[in-house]
Amino acid sequence: MIEYFKDTAGQHRFRIRAKNGEIIAQSEAYEQPASARKGAAAIHRVLQDTPAFRTLLAAAFEAGVEAAANDAAPRNPWND
């Protein structure tokens, strides 16, 4: 699953969580939320061409990238 959030400095980031909840990766900081979504989408495009990583991370991106592509707000557990 991909999660979008604001860090303590007010910058926008995304992170990738495994099904067990463990954080697999976290992005650099972006000033705009749209930039974080674009960064996640760029990683997803690269992974589509990399079979070894596709299996590991593709499922985590599906919900978040699809929501970003539709300009929807993905679920953020820190705001629940």
Helices and strands as residue ranges (DSSP letters): E 2-6, E 12-17, E 23-26, H 33-48, H 51-69, G 77-79
